[in-house]
Amino acid sequence: MTPGTPRTDVVRLITRLNVGGPARQALLLSKELRPKWSTTLAAGTPPPEEGVLGDPEVPVHELPLVRQISPRDDVNAYRRTRELLKRQKPKILHTHMAKAGVIGRTAAHGLGIRTVHTYHGHVLEGYFRPAVQRAFLEIERRLAQRTDVLIAISPEVRTSLLDLGIGTPQQYRVIPLGFDLTPHLAVDGRSMRLRSEIGLSADAHLVGAVARLVPIKDLRTFLHATSLLPNVHAALLGDGPERPRLERFVREMGISERVHFTGWWHDIPSAMSDLDAVVLSSLNEGTPVSIIEALACGRPAVATDVGGVRFVIEHEQTGLLVKPGDSSAMAEAIGRLLESPDLVGRFVRAGRELVTARFHKDRLLADIDSLYSEMVA
């Protein structure tokens, strides 16, 4: 390290700081683990439609990381990442998301840096066409062989990755997500901010999804379920490349007056306070942040039974699970919640207790601090 260069314990590398759980975790860890673990956060820039997350207290070292496969950009990102690692000489490289995991761990090879990669789900099912998925799978298998620690955010994600031949049981740590849930736990009654924005009264039925508008979220199933529920309105809080197609789908279904596209909504607790239920329709999911937030806000949830969703929703205990792609079952589950206040009350009490214990930021910080200490001991 050259004279005058600040000490760096951890270089944290994430593909992009778009709206979503991985970016929130990267920002939280980079900020809250100081001063014990000095951290350089490095990331690519997301496209505008994905939304951009940031924290004024967390500077970001920009790298040419992109989600899609791009030989020119990827070689440039590798070169810049390796230069960063050589310059800062961190004790640990911690990567988040698939592309950062590939570029970062490859760039760290031979530099004597301990490596840890967090799987916030996995991109090996439903995200890319089959040929790309097979390539990613082989790359992940090879990279796992020279990664010190692999983090899965739920037991379900760990099991899925091991079944695919990625890593060994001894390499894995299950470290669930963690958030500052204080604003969500403070929700008590409707804010009327979302309802006022879309012109809806306090007594109208309103359900919603908080998500990037991308194919893996399968929001068509949610919208089709809405079409089966007369007098129920749906709000889509988010944006993304699928929005034009979803808006066209809504028009074709004849439910434009009951579906509301809000774009990114940054005060999530205020929006969720206006929802009668929160819906997740994903085809694949690591740990669904929107459902964690819904339960913390005291809102019942319906979700597809995929990935790590069961780590948040215990069927008939903290919410309702349905098969992916089954709009009829989803509509039936939403209808149960709207018609059963006693059931909702039971779900709300159990859900708030579960997420407070399992997904609080203090638990996450303690887990990562313990892991880092173990890695550099």
N, C-alpha and C positions, 0 to 999 in steps of 0.2 A: 504494500500500500504506500503510495507516495505521501510525502510530508504534507500535512494540512488536509488530507482527505478524511472525512468523518468516519468513525468506526461503524461498521455494519455487521450485525450479527446474522441478519436474515435478508435475503433478497426474495421478495414475494412476487411471483410472476403469474399474471392472469391474462387470458386471451383478450378480453375487453370488459370495460366497466359499464355494461348495459344494465337496465333495470332487471333485477332478479336476485335470487339468493346468493350465488357465488360472488358477485360484486359486493354485496352487502357484507359478506363474511370477510372478504379481503380487506375492505376498508376498516371494518371493526377491529380485526386482528392487528392490522398495521398501526392503528391508533392506540388501542387500549393495552397492548402488551408493552408499550414504552413506559418507563425508560429501561426496564430490564432487558428487553430485546429490541435493539435499534434495528429498524426495518427500512429497506428501500422497496417501495411498491412500483412495479413496472407493468405496463399494460398497453394494449393496442386501443384504437379508438373505434367505438361502435358506430354503425350507420345511424343517422338521425331517427329513423322510425323505430329503433329499438330503445330509445331513451338513454340518457347518460346519467350515471350516478357519480357523485363526488363528495368530498368532505374538505372544507377549507383548511382543516388542520392536517390533511394528509396530502403531501405533494406526490405527483405521479410522474415517473420517468417514462416518457412515451417511446414505444417501440413499434416497428411496422408489423405487428401481429394482426393477422386477419383470420376469420373463421374458416373460410373456404380454402381448398387446396390451391395454392398459387406458387409455382416453383420460384419465380423471381422474388416475390415478397417473402417467401419462406426462407430462402437462402440469405436474404438481407436481414431478416429477423434473427436467424441463427448467428450471423456474424456480429450483429449489434449486441445480442444477448451474451455471447462469449466475451466480447470486449468489456461489457458491464461486469461480468463475473470476475474476469481477470483484474479489473481495476479495483473492485470493492473487496474482493477476497472474503466473502461471507463464510460463516461457519456452516450455514444451512441455506439451501435453495428449496423453497416451498412453492410448488406450482399448483394452479387451479385451472380447471377446464382442459379440454382435450388438446387443442393446438399448443397452448402454453406448456402443457405437460410434455409434448413431443419435442418442441424446440428447446425448452429449458433443460430437460434432462440430457438431451443430446449435447447441448452446448457445455454442460457441466462435466462431461466425461473427461477423465484424466486430470482434473483440476484439484482433486482432493477435497471436494465439497460434499457434505452429507446432503442427501436428497430425500424429499418427502413430496408425495403427490396426493391431492385430494380428489376423489371421484365424487362429484356432486350429483351422481346418477351415472349414466354412461351413454356414449354416443353410438353404441354398437347395436341399437335396436330402434328403428323407426325414424332416425334423423337423416340418414343419407341413403343413396341407392345401394343395392346389395354389393356391388363390386367395391365401392368405397368402404362400406362397413367391414368387408373381409380384410381389406388392406389395413384399416385401423386396428382390427383385432390382432393381426399378426404383429403390427408395430407395438401395441400395448403389451403383448406377451413378451416381446424382446426387451422393451424398456423396463418392465417389471423386474427382470433378472438383475438389473443394475440400479435399482431404486432401494434405498435403505428402508423406508417406511411407506406403506400405502394406507391412506385414510379412506374409509367408506362412511358416508353420513347416515347410514342405517344398516341394521343387520341384513335386511333384504338386499340392499345393493352389494354388500360384501358376498353374500351367498351367490348372487347372480354372476359376479365377476369371477369368483372361484370356479363356478360351473363352466365358465368360458375359458378356463385355463390361464387366467391372468394372476400371476403371483402365487404365493404359498400362504397357508393360514398364518404362519408365524410372522409374515410381513405386515399383516393388517392390524389396524386399530379402528374400532367403530367409535367415531366422535360425531355425535349429532350436531346439527346446526344450533346456533345460539343467537338470540336477539334481545335488544332492549324492548321489552313488551309493556313497559309502564304506560305509554299512551293508549295502548289497546285495552289493557286491563281497566283503565279509567272510564271506558265507554259505559254510559248508563242512559239509555233512551236515545231517541233520534236527534241527530244534529239538524236535519232538514236541508243540509247544504247540497247533497246530491239530488234529492227530490226537487228542490227548488230549481236547480240547474236544468233538469229535464222536464220540469213542469208536471210533477206528480204529487198528489195529495198524500197526507200522512197515513190514510187508511187503505190506499191502493196496495195490492200485492206486488212486491218488487224483489226479484232475485238477481244475482249478479255473479260474474266471473272476473277475476283479476288476473290478467295473463297477457303475454306477448301474443299477438295475432299471427301465429305461425301454424303450419300443418300439424305438428306433433301435438298441439293442444286440442285438436279435433273439436273446435267450437261449433262446427255444423251440427254435431250431435246435440249440444246444449240448445242451439237455436231450434232444431227440430223438436226437441222436448218442449220448448216454450210454445211452439205452435199447437201442441196437444193440450195446452192448459189455457183455456179461455179466461180472459180477464187478468192474466198474469203478465207483468212487464219484466223485461230482462235488460240489464245494463252490462255492457262490456267495457271494463276499465282497463285500457291498454291500447297498444297500437302495434303495427307491424305490416309486413308485406301482404298478408292475407286479407287485410281490411277491405279492399275493393271487391274481392270475390265474396266475402261474407256479406257485404252490403247488397250485392246483387242477389245473393241467395235469399236474403231477408225479403227483398222485393218480390222475388219469384214465389216465396211462400205466402205472401200477402200479410205479413205481420210487421211491416215497417213502423206502424204507429205504436207498436208495443216493444220494439227493440231500440235501445239507446246506446250509440257509440260515443263514449266520452273522451277518447284519447287517454293519455297518461294522467292519472289523478294522484297527486303527490301526498295528499293528506288521507292516507288509507283508512285510519280509524274513523274519520268523519264520514267517509263514504260507506264503510261497512256498517256503521250505526244505522244507516237508512235502509239496509237490506234485510229482508225477512229470511233469506238463506243465501249461502255462498256455494257455488257449484264449480267443480273441477271435472273437466271432460277429457283429460289427457290420455293419449295412447301409451305414454311412457313418462315416468316421473321419478326423480330421486327422492327428495323430501319436499312436499308441496308447501312453499312459504305462505301462499295465500290461505291455505287451510289452517296453518298454525296461527296466522293472524286472525282468521275468522273465529276460531275457538277462543283466542285471547280476548276478542271483542265481545264474546258472549253471543255469537251467531252460529246457528246450526249449519251443518254442511252435508252436501251430497257429493260424492267423488267416485271416480272410476277406480276399480280395484287393480291397480297396476303399480309396478316398481316398489318404492318405499312408502306408498300411501298408507298402508296398514300400520306403519310406525307412528302415524298421527291419528288416524281414524280407526277406532275399534268398533267394528260393525255392531249396531244396535246398542252401543255403549256411549260413544262420543259422537256418533254420526251414522250415516248410511252409505254403504258401498254398493255399486252396481257394476255390471260387466261393461267394458269399454265398447263404444259404438252402439249401445242399446238405448236409443232415445225413448222408447216406451217405458223401460224400467226406470230411466232417469226421471221422466215425467211423473211416474207413479210415486217415486221417492220424494220428489219435491212436493207433490200434492199432500203426502202424509205429513210433512213438516208444516205446511201451511194450515192444515186442518187439525193439528194435534198440539195445542199449547203445553199440555202436561209432558208429552214426549220431548218437546223442545226444551222445556225447563230442565229435564233430567240430563239431556245431552249437554246443555250449556254448563251446568255445574260440574259434570265430569270432565268436559273438554277443557275448561279453564284450569282445573286442577292438574290435568295431564300436561298441558303445554307449559304451565308455569314451572313445573318440576323438571321437565325434560328438555326444554328449549330456551332456558334463560341464558343470557350472555355470560353471566358470572361462571356458570358451569363450563361453557365453551372455553373461556379464557383460562380457567384452571386446567382443563384437559390439554390444551395446546402448550401452555407453559410447562406442564409436567413432561410432555413428549419432547419438547425442545431440550429440556434439561437432561433427559435421558440420552438424547442423541449426541450431545456434546460432552457428556461425562467422560 
